[in-house]
Amino acid sequence: MVDPTVLSRRTMLKSGATLTALTALQLPLSVFGRKLARDQGTLLPFLDVQPGSKMLKWENMTQWVTPKDQVFSVSHYGQPKVDEVTWKLQVDGLVKKPIDLTIEQIKARRKKDVFATLECSGNGANPGFMGAIGNIRWTGTPLRALLKEVGVKPRGTEVVFFGADEKVEKIREKDYLQNFARSLSLGDALSDDVLLAYEMNGEPLGPEHGAPLRLVVPGWFGIAWVKWLTRIELTDRRFMSKYMGREYVTIRGEERDGKTIWRETSVGPKDVKSIVARALKMNDGTIRFFGAAWTDGTPLLKVEIQVRSTDKETSSDHWLNTELDRTQQSKFSWTFFSFVWKNPTPGDWYIVSRATDSEGRVQPSIDDEAIKLKRTYWEANQQWPRKLKV
């Protein structure tokens, strides 16, 4: 497999990537901020060990771009068998010029790279599922240009995406064959960063990641990134499939005037979030913490860290600013941060981070109302304390 962090300057410039992105890909986390190049550390294992599975292991996060073999894959109707020779993408519904495209015709269209963090909406909901995330270079063609080409009729307001994966579902006591499907409003679909993607990290999509074509919706949870894409339909009303109207619906309460008001919302854009990923004991006796933070594309304002004893009586609630790695930047990608703990004291410690975006949205603690009054598995963006023995 080609290492996605080793790309030629010619390749990057040809694809339209920025010099910042080129520089970022050449900077491993071990030289973050240019401070570790002259001092090597020993990795300290966190006590909250991730179980073995095919997803990102945070302690192994050493690259801004996640290697393909560490990227999680989730399917709801199983992985379909798709014949790329006969496969076509249909674009129809409320359009002026319906069209069918082969994968070769799609690849011949304007090519664009987008660096975007893919996160499962259930990521972080429990200790066994906290690595369903990856930062990836996606290559494809913008959906916006295709929609402009086919011409959306005035009544068209919703864009529905159908995958090849299918299953019989029982709806109101009757059986119906359903393809996995999700939708976007026309306004969201017209973002130039939404891609019909056929490559990840410079390689063709694998079958488990949606080959030959998948939708990439930067800033949204992975449920919206429909894999094994076969059809795009324009409609004049809200699409309410199982995975928009019945599943992947967050139930959250809000206290108002002494009553709890409950809301159900479809999972869509990502929340502001961060995690402490690695701890290195340095030769000078300090401990350096590294982590990642991400948003829905809203600029990241800051990441703070708290180091507190597991002994609540001696614990501190003081938050300290971390250093953000601005050399590795892309609107929809995660941002690395680091913090130096000087003169660490032996014992058991909790290390936790919280991110804040430029709109003032703060990653909540487990005790915040936004989390305490959430009754569903998805959109778990609470702070995640990591436990460490020094």
Secondary structure, 3 states (H helix, E strand, C coil): CCCCCCCCHHHHHHCCCCHHHHHHHCCCHHHHHHCCCCCCCEECCCCCCCCCCCCCCHHHCCCCCCCHHHCCCCCCCCCCCCCCCCCCEEEEECECCCEEECHHHHHCCCCEEEEEEEECCCCCCCCCCCCCEEEEEEEEEEHHHHHHHHCECCCCCEEEEEEEEEEEEEECCEEEEEEEEEEEEHHHHCCCCCEEEEEECCEECCHHHCCCCEEECCCECHHHCCCCEEEEEEECCCCCCHHHHHCCEEEEEEEECCEEEEEEEECCECCCEEEEEEEEECCCCCEEEEEEEECCCCCEEEEEEEEEECCHHHCCCCCEECEECCCCCCCECCEEEEEEECCCCCCEEEEEEEEEECCCCECCCCCCHHHHCECCCCCCCCCCCEEEEC
